[in-house]
């Protein structure tokens, strides 16, 4: 039985995952973190009478209940501290929160390896995102120029999204894009070309009507390839991937990026 703590268990994605965890035979949801609902049970907050998991105000309070895996599903400003606290308690960590930088992950990796624990950070747990990343890596080997478009709901504060950050990081390990006009030679407003993230130009759109979408466009003379993921309004697509991550994170060490770290995609 894997003992699980979910930080952000009353949120949009965390609550759906909490409901799924308690229905499994091999996972036990032993604690949850939500400052707003501390002192209650998840069942009271989510209207699930059988969910008796206690809610705590902080990750340190929650980890007084022994856990094996912490799922970080809060906000960018608290995610790093929560991850480090979980590692200090010798827990493995699954990260669904976006907004962490490459420097954040580098410092987290040092602590994770010192503790001989793993952090599996997934910008998105959906299978279609895993495939988008894999297909994009293959395309980048053959096509030298691309740009990323990151779509999200209007009240998402972080930009680019974790999905876009993870995609840019993966593509940078394949090659650096080769724009015809270097970005620093842009005539006019440099910002119109988007943010340069590990060599890739990333454009973040925040508008009502979107949930989470990611698109990478590859261009060659007289031809273009677009690979795109679109999510619906439900958090359900992320649950199966998160459950897999919880079950498999202990097989890793240090910081690992992307759900395919625990998938056999050949």
Backbone as CSV, one residue per row, in Angstrom:
resi,resn,N_x,N_y,N_z,CA_x,CA_y,CA_z,C_x,C_y,C_z
1,UNK,0.837,-1.193,0.000,0.000,0.000,0.000,0.877,1.251,0.000
2,UNK,0.695,2.114,-0.976,1.446,3.364,-1.057,0.639,4.455,-0.360
3,UNK,1.254,5.079,0.642,0.579,6.137,1.404,0.802,7.477,0.707
4,UNK,-0.305,8.173,0.417,-0.263,9.370,-0.423,-0.751,10.587,0.348
5,UNK,-0.038,11.697,0.170,-0.468,13.010,0.651,-0.653,13.901,-0.568
6,UNK,-1.787,14.581,-0.663,-2.021,15.488,-1.794,-2.064,16.921,-1.283
7,UNK,-1.118,17.728,-1.743,-1.130,19.162,-1.450,-1.914,19.853,-2.552
8,UNK,-3.019,20.489,-2.170,-3.930,21.054,-3.159,-5.073,20.109,-3.466
9,UNK,-5.454,19.318,-2.472,-6.438,18.253,-2.692,-7.857,18.761,-2.881
10,UNK,-8.117,20.038,-2.600,-9.473,20.558,-2.789,-9.600,21.370,-4.075
11,UNK,-8.523,21.452,-4.841,-8.550,22.205,-6.090,-9.160,21.419,-7.233
12,UNK,-9.151,22.030,-8.416,-9.798,21.448,-9.598,-9.210,20.088,-9.941
13,UNK,-7.893,19.997,-10.071,-7.258,18.724,-10.420,-7.048,17.849,-9.193
14,UNK,-6.653,18.456,-8.079,-6.375,17.689,-6.869,-7.587,16.949,-6.336
15,UNK,-8.763,17.574,-6.412,-9.968,16.927,-5.888,-10.352,15.713,-6.727
16,UNK,-10.185,15.827,-8.048,-10.500,14.690,-8.923,-9.531,13.533,-8.650
17,UNK,-8.261,13.873,-8.426,-7.272,12.842,-8.109,-7.570,12.206,-6.756
18,UNK,-7.962,13.004,-5.780,-8.282,12.472,-4.453,-9.407,11.455,-4.529
19,UNK,-10.437,11.776,-5.292,-11.556,10.842,-5.448,-11.094,9.532,-6.092
20,UNK,-10.164,9.635,-7.022,-9.677,8.437,-7.704,-8.782,7.595,-6.797
21,UNK,-7.938,8.247,-6.013,-7.013,7.514,-5.137,-7.767,6.624,-4.166
22,UNK,-8.836,7.144,-3.574,-9.546,6.374,-2.558,-10.298,5.183,-3.152
23,UNK,-10.424,5.145,-4.466,-11.102,4.018,-5.109,-10.140,2.916,-5.525
24,UNK,-8.833,3.125,-5.320,-7.842,2.127,-5.706,-7.565,1.174,-4.554
25,UNK,-7.047,-0.007,-4.902,-6.745,-1.014,-3.881,-5.322,-0.885,-3.353
26,UNK,-4.440,-0.224,-4.117,-3.025,-0.199,-3.744,-2.542,1.156,-3.243
27,UNK,-3.442,2.160,-3.199,-3.070,3.497,-2.726,-3.954,3.890,-1.549
28,UNK,-3.357,4.590,-0.600,-4.104,5.061,0.567,-3.872,6.557,0.732
29,UNK,-4.946,7.343,0.692,-4.840,8.792,0.843,-4.856,9.125,2.337
30,UNK,-3.675,9.388,2.888,-3.558,9.520,4.347,-3.660,10.951,4.839
31,UNK,-3.371,11.932,3.973,-3.450,13.333,4.400,-3.602,14.245,3.200
32,UNK,-4.044,15.464,3.463,-4.240,16.451,2.407,-3.869,17.824,2.935
33,UNK,-3.538,18.732,2.015,-3.158,20.091,2.394,-4.080,21.091,1.702
34,UNK,-4.670,21.961,2.514,-5.472,23.074,2.007,-5.638,24.060,3.156
35,UNK,-5.003,25.227,3.061,-5.081,26.189,4.166,-6.522,26.619,4.430
36,UNK,-7.286,26.783,3.364,-8.662,27.264,3.502,-9.544,26.275,4.255
37,UNK,-9.283,24.973,4.110,-10.168,23.946,4.669,-9.508,23.131,5.786
38,UNK,-8.406,23.642,6.334,-7.700,22.913,7.389,-8.624,22.624,8.565
39,UNK,-8.481,21.414,9.117,-9.295,21.004,10.258,-10.525,20.207,9.865
40,UNK,-10.843,20.196,8.578,-11.965,19.405,8.093,-11.440,18.111,7.460
41,UNK,-12.356,17.286,7.007,-11.972,16.113,6.229,-12.261,16.397,4.756
42,UNK,-11.604,15.655,3.883,-11.862,15.832,2.459,-13.310,15.515,2.108
43,UNK,-13.871,14.538,2.820,-15.257,14.174,2.565,-16.211,15.329,2.808
44,UNK,-15.944,16.098,3.866,-16.793,17.251,4.170,-16.699,18.317,3.083
45,UNK,-15.500,18.542,2.588,-15.282,19.597,1.601,-15.755,19.175,0.213
46,UNK,-15.511,17.928,-0.152,-15.842,17.454,-1.499,-17.196,16.773,-1.577
47,UNK,-17.894,16.751,-0.469,-19.205,16.099,-0.418,-19.109,14.625,-0.782
48,UNK,-18.091,13.975,-0.209,-17.860,12.539,-0.396,-17.842,11.900,0.994
49,UNK,-18.979,11.394,1.462,-19.080,10.904,2.837,-18.028,9.863,3.221
50,UNK,-17.570,9.059,2.294,-16.607,8.015,2.635,-15.166,8.479,2.674
51,UNK,-14.924,9.769,2.421,-13.559,10.288,2.334,-13.183,10.934,3.672
52,UNK,-12.542,10.164,4.538,-12.260,10.643,5.895,-10.865,11.249,6.041
53,UNK,-10.156,11.462,4.948,-8.793,11.986,4.994,-8.761,13.359,5.652
54,UNK,-7.896,13.549,6.664,-7.810,14.862,7.324,-7.086,15.889,6.459
55,UNK,-7.517,17.146,6.565,-6.901,18.250,5.829,-6.078,19.094,6.798
56,UNK,-4.860,19.415,6.401,-3.958,20.211,7.224,-3.653,21.537,6.533
57,UNK,-3.179,22.505,7.321,-2.910,23.840,6.794,-1.601,23.930,6.038
58,UNK,-0.649,23.053,6.332,0.663,23.121,5.687,1.177,21.721,5.401
59,UNK,2.155,21.657,4.505,2.738,20.364,4.157,3.450,19.750,5.353
60,UNK,4.099,20.562,6.173,4.790,20.021,7.341,3.813,19.412,8.332
61,UNK,2.667,20.057,8.517,1.642,19.485,9.393,1.122,18.171,8.820
62,UNK,0.878,18.156,7.506,0.330,16.958,6.868,1.301,15.792,6.955
63,UNK,2.598,16.063,6.871,3.588,14.990,6.874,3.894,14.462,8.265
64,UNK,3.202,14.980,9.264,3.238,14.337,10.578,2.569,12.972,10.479
65,UNK,1.690,12.831,9.474,1.125,11.530,9.132,2.066,10.910,8.089
66,UNK,2.623,9.774,8.398,3.652,9.174,7.549,3.140,8.916,6.134
67,UNK,3.908,9.388,5.136,3.537,9.245,3.726,4.713,8.702,2.924
68,UNK,4.397,8.082,1.808,5.423,7.604,0.877,5.588,8.547,-0.304
69,UNK,4.473,9.088,-0.791,4.485,9.960,-1.961,3.642,11.205,-1.678
70,UNK,4.218,12.357,-1.999,3.478,13.620,-1.921,3.166,14.076,-3.339
71,UNK,1.915,14.428,-3.573,1.515,15.005,-4.857,1.384,16.504,-4.668
72,UNK,2.156,17.263,-5.432,2.150,18.729,-5.337,1.239,19.304,-6.419
73,UNK,0.094,19.837,-5.948,-0.906,20.385,-6.863,-1.402,21.723,-6.317
74,UNK,-0.470,22.614,-5.931,-0.895,23.877,-5.333,-0.674,25.036,-6.303
75,UNK,0.218,25.969,-5.922,0.483,27.148,-6.740,1.987,27.337,-6.885
76,UNK,2.434,28.050,-7.933,3.873,28.203,-8.160,4.625,28.787,-6.969
77,UNK,4.002,29.726,-6.240,4.708,30.386,-5.144,4.942,29.478,-3.938
78,UNK,4.198,28.392,-3.821,4.388,27.485,-2.688,4.938,26.126,-3.101
79,UNK,4.991,25.849,-4.402,5.350,24.507,-4.871,6.756,24.092,-4.459
80,UNK,7.744,24.956,-4.679,9.120,24.564,-4.393,9.310,24.249,-2.914
81,UNK,8.774,25.085,-2.048,8.907,24.847,-0.608,8.228,23.535,-0.213
82,UNK,7.076,23.253,-0.804,6.379,22.000,-0.500,7.192,20.785,-0.957
83,UNK,7.789,20.885,-2.141,8.592,19.769,-2.665,9.794,19.513,-1.759
84,UNK,10.493,20.575,-1.381,11.673,20.422,-0.522,11.293,19.859,0.844
85,UNK,10.155,20.306,1.384,9.702,19.772,2.670,9.402,18.282,2.560
86,UNK,8.770,17.885,1.462,8.463,16.466,1.259,9.746,15.637,1.172
87,UNK,10.739,16.161,0.468,12.014,15.444,0.357,12.705,15.340,1.713
88,UNK,12.612,16.395,2.510,13.199,16.371,3.855,12.556,15.287,4.713
89,UNK,11.281,15.008,4.433,10.573,13.938,5.146,10.771,12.589,4.444
90,UNK,11.686,12.564,3.482,12.054,11.339,2.768,10.883,10.741,1.979
91,UNK,10.080,11.623,1.402,8.992,11.200,0.524,9.411,11.406,-0.929
92,UNK,8.900,10.574,-1.811,8.981,10.844,-3.231,7.915,11.892,-3.561
93,UNK,8.106,12.603,-4.668,7.180,13.688,-4.997,6.751,13.615,-6.462
94,UNK,5.449,13.757,-6.670,4.879,13.901,-8.009,4.387,15.335,-8.128
95,UNK,4.859,16.057,-9.148,4.558,17.483,-9.275,3.650,17.733,-10.473
96,UNK,2.483,18.306,-10.198,1.581,18.713,-11.262,1.462,20.220,-11.368
97,UNK,2.081,20.938,-10.435,2.036,22.401,-10.430,2.982,22.964,-11.481
98,UNK,2.530,23.948,-12.245,3.393,24.588,-13.242,3.996,25.862,-12.653
99,UNK,4.952,26.439,-13.375,5.541,27.703,-12.969,6.923,27.601,-12.364
100,UNK,7.414,26.376,-12.106,8.764,26.218,-11.579,9.783,26.422,-12.702
101,UNK,10.900,27.071,-12.368,11.921,27.366,-13.374,12.942,26.239,-13.464
102,UNK,13.804,26.333,-14.469,14.882,25.346,-14.597,15.823,25.417,-13.406
103,UNK,16.064,26.617,-12.895,16.909,26.763,-11.701,16.255,26.099,-10.494
104,UNK,14.930,26.238,-10.386,14.207,25.575,-9.293,14.424,24.068,-9.360
105,UNK,14.241,23.503,-10.545,14.390,22.057,-10.683,15.828,21.610,-10.437
106,UNK,16.797,22.444,-10.815,18.197,22.090,-10.584,18.494,22.003,-9.095
107,UNK,18.003,22.957,-8.315,18.253,22.928,-6.871,17.465,21.812,-6.190
108,UNK,16.271,21.532,-6.682,15.476,20.430,-6.136,16.167,19.095,-6.416
109,UNK,16.756,18.986,-7.600,17.444,17.749,-7.982,18.586,17.428,-7.016
110,UNK,19.311,18.439,-6.594,20.422,18.233,-5.647,19.910,17.610,-4.355
111,UNK,18.827,18.173,-3.825,18.265,17.664,-2.563,17.703,16.261,-2.758
112,UNK,17.007,16.037,-3.873,16.410,14.715,-4.126,17.484,13.636,-4.187
113,UNK,18.589,13.927,-4.830,19.664,12.928,-4.930,20.368,12.723,-3.602
114,UNK,20.489,13.787,-2.822,21.072,13.630,-1.485,20.208,12.715,-0.624
115,UNK,18.889,12.825,-0.788,17.953,12.032,0.017,17.639,10.680,-0.634
116,UNK,18.181,10.464,-1.830,17.899,9.246,-2.600,16.403,9.076,-2.823
117,UNK,15.800,10.156,-3.219,14.378,10.185,-3.514,14.171,10.740,-4.918
118,UNK,12.954,10.595,-5.438,12.651,11.022,-6.795,11.585,12.100,-6.808
119,UNK,11.704,12.989,-7.780,10.686,13.990,-8.083,10.309,13.792,-9.548
120,UNK,9.051,13.475,-9.795,8.557,13.314,-11.162,7.654,14.509,-11.467
121,UNK,8.169,15.429,-12.274,7.447,16.661,-12.583,6.824,16.551,-13.967
122,UNK,5.518,16.667,-14.011,4.795,16.538,-15.281,4.045,17.835,-15.556
123,UNK,4.447,18.537,-16.614,3.709,19.733,-16.983,2.256,19.414,-17.274
124,UNK,2.012,18.169,-17.644,0.648,17.730,-17.941,0.621,16.206,-17.879
125,UNK,-0.357,15.649,-17.202,-0.439,14.198,-17.040,-1.218,13.507,-18.149
126,UNK,-1.765,14.269,-19.092,-2.589,13.668,-20.136,-1.737,12.883,-21.126
127,UNK,-2.241,11.731,-21.557,-1.521,10.898,-22.509,-1.284,11.636,-23.818
128,UNK,-2.232,12.463,-24.254,-2.060,13.185,-25.507,-0.898,14.167,-25.440
129,UNK,-0.613,14.701,-24.249,0.533,15.597,-24.087,1.830,14.802,-24.181
130,UNK,1.859,13.622,-23.577,3.043,12.761,-23.677,3.360,12.484,-25.144
131,UNK,2.324,12.189,-25.924,2.526,11.905,-27.340,2.957,13.157,-28.102
132,UNK,2.362,14.310,-27.783,2.790,15.558,-28.414,4.285,15.778,-28.201
133,UNK,4.751,15.581,-26.972,6.160,15.791,-26.675,7.050,14.843,-27.466
134,UNK,6.655,13.579,-27.514,7.451,12.592,-28.236,7.477,12.893,-29.745
135,UNK,6.314,13.200,-30.309,6.246,13.494,-31.741,7.057,14.750,-32.070
136,UNK,7.001,15.745,-31.180,7.741,16.988,-31.411,9.245,16.748,-31.378
137,UNK,9.693,15.908,-30.462,11.117,15.590,-30.407,11.580,14.929,-31.698
138,UNK,10.755,14.046,-32.234,11.088,13.391,-33.502,11.135,14.407,-34.637
139,UNK,10.140,15.298,-34.683,10.092,16.304,-35.743,11.297,17.242,-35.674
140,UNK,11.730,17.595,-34.460,12.848,18.535,-34.309,14.156,17.963,-34.845
141,UNK,14.259,16.657,-34.914,15.467,16.050,-35.480,15.582,16.312,-36.974
142,UNK,14.430,16.566,-37.615,14.397,16.704,-39.064,14.093,18.127,-39.529
143,UNK,13.410,18.906,-38.685,12.985,20.257,-39.069,13.662,21.263,-38.135
144,UNK,14.428,22.206,-38.667,15.267,23.048,-37.820,14.614,24.293,-37.232
145,UNK,13.338,24.518,-37.479,12.733,25.754,-36.984,11.317,25.482,-36.495
146,UNK,11.002,26.024,-35.315,9.682,25.830,-34.730,9.387,26.928,-33.721
147,UNK,8.114,27.057,-33.373,7.692,27.937,-32.279,6.553,27.250,-31.529
148,UNK,6.405,27.630,-30.253,5.428,27.008,-29.361,4.358,28.025,-28.992
149,UNK,3.113,27.585,-29.035,2.003,28.427,-28.569,1.351,27.736,-27.376
150,UNK,1.177,28.488,-26.316,0.676,27.988,-25.030,-0.651,28.690,-24.743
151,UNK,-1.751,27.942,-24.726,-3.075,28.510,-24.482,-3.568,28.098,-23.090
152,UNK,-4.235,29.018,-22.392,-4.817,28.669,-21.095,-5.948,29.638,-20.760
153,UNK,-6.699,29.289,-19.726,-7.807,30.117,-19.257,-7.289,31.482,-18.784
154,UNK,-8.159,32.479,-18.813,-7.757,33.863,-18.573,-7.233,34.124,-17.170
155,UNK,-7.584,33.282,-16.180,-7.130,33.534,-14.812,-5.919,32.685,-14.419
156,UNK,-5.266,32.047,-15.382,-4.043,31.307,-15.077,-2.897,32.322,-14.954
157,UNK,-2.280,32.457,-13.782,-1.307,33.543,-13.581,0.086,33.266,-14.132
158,UNK,0.486,32.006,-14.213,1.849,31.704,-14.641,1.929,31.554,-16.152
159,UNK,3.022,32.016,-16.701,3.256,31.897,-18.137,4.768,31.842,-18.376
160,UNK,5.214,30.965,-19.258,4.439,29.944,-19.957,3.946,28.846,-18.998
161,UNK,3.074,28.018,-19.481,2.561,26.908,-18.676,3.650,25.857,-18.476
162,UNK,3.411,24.968,-17.527,4.355,23.877,-17.306,4.497,22.987,-18.527
163,UNK,3.398,22.804,-19.260,3.451,22.000,-20.480,4.389,22.623,-21.503
164,UNK,4.283,23.944,-21.692,5.143,24.630,-22.656,6.594,24.633,-22.195
165,UNK,6.814,24.831,-20.903,8.186,24.814,-20.370,8.829,23.447,-20.592
166,UNK,8.069,22.409,-20.297,8.596,21.056,-20.457,8.884,20.758,-21.928
167,UNK,8.013,21.202,-22.810,8.218,20.983,-24.233,9.464,21.714,-24.722
168,UNK,9.637,22.961,-24.310,10.818,23.724,-24.714,12.096,23.058,-24.217
169,UNK,12.059,22.556,-22.988,13.242,21.889,-22.426,13.586,20.643,-23.227
170,UNK,12.581,19.882,-23.598,12.817,18.644,-24.358,13.398,18.964,-25.745
171,UNK,12.824,19.957,-26.407,13.295,20.296,-27.739,14.721,20.832,-27.710
172,UNK,15.075,21.527,-26.626,16.443,22.066,-26.524,17.477,20.957,-26.449
173,UNK,17.056,19.788,-25.963,17.992,18.665,-25.880,18.161,17.964,-27.237
174,UNK,17.250,18.261,-28.160,17.374,17.715,-29.512,18.272,18.618,-30.349
175,UNK,17.942,19.914,-30.382,18.726,20.903,-31.122,18.193,22.283,-30.785
176,UNK,18.893,23.309,-31.193,18.406,24.676,-31.068,17.750,25.074,-32.391
177,UNK,16.592,25.753,-32.345,15.954,26.176,-33.590,16.818,27.201,-34.314
178,UNK,16.579,27.319,-35.612,17.398,28.193,-36.450,16.519,29.177,-37.209
179,UNK,15.981,30.210,-36.534,15.126,31.179,-37.236,15.905,31.931,-38.304
180,UNK,15.240,32.257,-39.391,15.890,32.969,-40.490,16.423,34.321,-40.033
181,UNK,15.622,35.044,-39.262,16.055,36.305,-38.662,16.252,36.066,-37.172
182,UNK,17.474,36.131,-36.667,17.700,35.931,-35.229,16.828,36.872,-34.402
183,UNK,16.369,36.388,-33.268,15.435,37.157,-32.451,16.011,38.501,-32.053
184,UNK,17.292,38.542,-31.740,17.888,39.814,-31.311,18.039,40.814,-32.455
185,UNK,17.730,40.386,-33.680,17.763,41.299,-34.829,16.355,41.713,-35.261
186,UNK,15.363,41.451,-34.416,13.981,41.831,-34.704,13.880,43.340,-34.885
187,UNK,13.216,43.766,-35.934,12.960,45.183,-36.154,11.581,45.501,-35.588
188,UNK,11.518,46.423,-34.657,10.247,46.735,-34.013,10.252,46.237,-32.578
189,UNK,9.090,45.795,-32.105,8.955,45.368,-30.717,9.458,43.932,-30.560
190,UNK,10.566,43.779,-29.878,11.141,42.448,-29.646,10.140,41.513,-28.965
191,UNK,9.305,42.039,-28.067,8.337,41.226,-27.327,7.305,40.559,-28.224
192,UNK,7.096,41.114,-29.421,6.123,40.528,-30.342,6.536,39.138,-30.806
193,UNK,7.811,38.813,-30.644,8.304,37.499,-31.050,8.190,36.479,-29.928
194,UNK,7.575,36.879,-28.799,7.392,35.953,-27.693,8.596,35.880,-26.786
195,UNK,8.522,34.977,-25.806,9.633,34.772,-24.872,10.542,33.675,-25.400
196,UNK,11.839,33.865,-25.230,12.792,32.828,-25.623,13.023,31.921,-24.418
197,UNK,12.618,30.669,-24.567,12.707,29.715,-23.474,13.548,28.530,-23.935
198,UNK,14.765,28.461,-23.444,15.704,27.416,-23.836,15.842,27.320,-25.357
199,UNK,15.859,28.471,-25.997,16.048,28.533,-27.436,14.771,28.612,-28.236
200,UNK,13.647,28.157,-27.679,12.372,28.164,-28.401,11.600,29.451,-28.134
201,UNK,10.938,29.963,-29.174,10.034,31.093,-28.975,8.686,30.559,-28.498
202,UNK,8.222,31.099,-27.367,6.976,30.645,-26.755,6.019,31.822,-26.630
203,UNK,4.798,31.632,-27.088,3.760,32.660,-27.062,2.637,32.166,-26.147
204,UNK,2.369,32.875,-25.060,1.340,32.458,-24.103,0.074,33.282,-24.294
205,UNK,-1.018,32.593,-24.540,-2.326,33.221,-24.715,-3.186,32.892,-23.504
206,UNK,-3.789,33.896,-22.901,-4.649,33.714,-21.731,-5.998,34.371,-22.022
207,UNK,-6.992,33.546,-22.329,-8.299,34.057,-22.716,-9.416,33.168,-22.176
208,UNK,-10.597,33.744,-21.885,-11.749,32.908,-21.559,-12.044,31.967,-22.716
209,UNK,-12.521,30.779,-22.379,-12.863,29.815,-23.416,-11.829,28.723,-23.576
210,UNK,-10.625,28.956,-23.074,-9.588,27.924,-23.107,-9.476,27.253,-21.742
211,UNK,-9.067,26.003,-21.732,-8.675,25.321,-20.487,-7.157,25.229,-20.515
212,UNK,-6.620,24.222,-21.162,-5.183,24.109,-21.397,-4.981,23.529,-22.791
213,UNK,-4.199,24.206,-23.609,-3.829,23.686,-24.925,-2.360,23.991,-25.162
214,UNK,-1.734,23.157,-25.960,-0.335,23.381,-26.335,-0.176,23.044,-27.804
215,UNK,0.599,23.867,-28.495,0.773,23.690,-29.929,2.218,23.993,-30.289
216,UNK,2.824,23.148,-31.080,4.155,23.432,-31.608,4.060,23.380,-33.130
217,UNK,4.570,24.431,-33.758,4.494,24.555,-35.209,5.914,24.479,-35.782
218,UNK,6.130,23.532,-36.669,7.409,23.376,-37.362,7.256,23.891,-38.789
219,UNK,8.257,24.638,-39.249,8.172,25.182,-40.595,9.391,24.881,-41.438
220,UNK,9.137,24.533,-42.687,10.169,24.360,-43.703,9.656,25.039,-44.974
221,UNK,10.517,25.304,-45.936,10.043,25.945,-47.171,8.884,25.161,-47.804
222,UNK,7.780,25.854,-47.999,6.598,25.299,-48.667,5.928,24.153,-47.920
223,UNK,6.202,24.011,-46.636,5.502,22.979,-45.852,5.535,23.329,-44.365
224,UNK,4.540,22.844,-43.662,4.389,23.173,-42.253,3.771,21.986,-41.516
225,UNK,4.245,21.742,-40.305,3.703,20.677,-39.470,3.242,21.274,-38.156
226,UNK,1.989,20.990,-37.765,1.445,21.468,-36.496,1.061,20.266,-35.642
227,UNK,1.534,20.252,-34.410,1.176,19.206,-33.438,0.523,19.913,-32.263
228,UNK,-0.685,19.483,-31.896,-1.452,20.236,-30.900,-2.192,19.310,-29.941
229,UNK,-2.233,19.729,-28.692,-3.044,19.076,-27.655,-4.089,20.065,-27.160
230,UNK,-5.329,19.597,-26.995,-6.405,20.398,-26.399,-7.062,19.598,-25.293
231,UNK,-7.243,20.230,-24.149,-7.950,19.561,-23.056,-9.376,20.080,-22.967
232,UNK,-10.244,19.270,-22.386,-11.615,19.686,-22.152,-11.758,20.337,-20.790
233,UNK,-12.986,20.427,-20.316,-13.239,21.134,-19.059,-13.081,20.244,-17.834
234,UNK,-12.971,18.929,-18.033,-12.855,18.002,-16.917,-11.390,17.745,-16.583
235,UNK,-11.123,17.451,-15.307,-9.770,17.086,-14.879,-9.504,15.597,-15.083
236,UNK,-10.488,14.872,-15.546,-10.359,13.421,-15.683,-9.166,12.974,-16.535
237,UNK,-8.822,13.655,-17.653,-7.688,13.186,-18.457,-6.370,13.131,-17.698
238,UNK,-6.266,13.882,-16.606,-5.014,13.938,-15.861,-4.928,12.881,-14.768
239,UNK,-6.058,12.272,-14.433,-6.086,11.366,-13.286,-5.298,10.089,-13.540
240,UNK,-5.538,9.426,-14.650,-4.868,8.153,-14.910,-3.348,8.323,-14.948
241,UNK,-2.890,9.413,-15.563,-1.461,9.676,-15.603,-0.886,9.952,-14.228
242,UNK,-1.632,10.691,-13.399,-1.166,10.993,-12.044,-1.108,9.725,-11.190
243,UNK,-2.079,8.847,-11.344,-2.060,7.586,-10.600,-0.849,6.745,-10.994
244,UNK,-0.552,6.707,-12.277,0.624,5.976,-12.749,1.893,6.586,-12.163
245,UNK,1.969,7.914,-12.155,3.141,8.596,-11.609,3.331,8.268,-10.135
246,UNK,2.251,8.246,-9.371,2.327,7.912,-7.946,2.882,6.501,-7.762
247,UNK,2.409,5.591,-8.569,2.827,4.186,-8.439,4.276,3.970,-8.870
248,UNK,4.762,4.766,-9.824,6.073,4.495,-10.422,7.189,5.430,-9.972
249,UNK,6.878,6.525,-9.283,7.905,7.512,-8.959,9.048,6.923,-8.141
250,UNK,8.763,5.926,-7.317,9.803,5.339,-6.465,10.843,4.554,-7.248
251,UNK,10.579,4.300,-8.533,11.558,3.583,-9.358,12.622,4.522,-9.911
252,UNK,12.481,5.818,-9.652,13.383,6.827,-10.193,14.246,7.419,-9.079
253,UNK,15.184,8.281,-9.471,16.003,9.028,-8.524,16.214,10.430,-9.075
254,UNK,16.208,11.436,-8.199,16.409,12.802,-8.640,15.205,13.350,-9.372
255,UNK,15.392,14.504,-10.013,14.306,15.132,-10.767,14.178,14.487,-12.143
256,UNK,12.964,14.109,-12.486,12.649,13.551,-13.803,11.499,14.366,-14.377
257,UNK,11.565,14.660,-15.673,10.566,15.523,-16.290,9.733,14.731,-17.288
258,UNK,8.425,14.778,-17.139,7.528,14.182,-18.102,7.060,12.793,-17.710
259,UNK,5.795,12.524,-17.985,5.201,11.248,-17.630,5.861,10.075,-18.362
260,UNK,6.450,10.330,-19.522,7.059,9.241,-20.261,8.292,8.670,-19.550
261,UNK,8.736,9.325,-18.480,9.829,8.761,-17.668,9.411,7.433,-17.064
262,UNK,8.094,7.208,-16.922,7.618,5.944,-16.340,6.702,5.200,-17.310
263,UNK,6.758,5.577,-18.589,5.996,4.874,-19.618,6.945,4.142,-20.552
264,UNK,6.504,3.013,-21.044,7.295,2.260,-22.029,6.770,2.622,-23.409
265,UNK,7.389,3.651,-24.020,6.963,4.090,-25.331,7.876,3.612,-26.443
266,UNK,8.855,2.779,-26.074,9.760,2.243,-27.086,10.828,3.231,-27.509
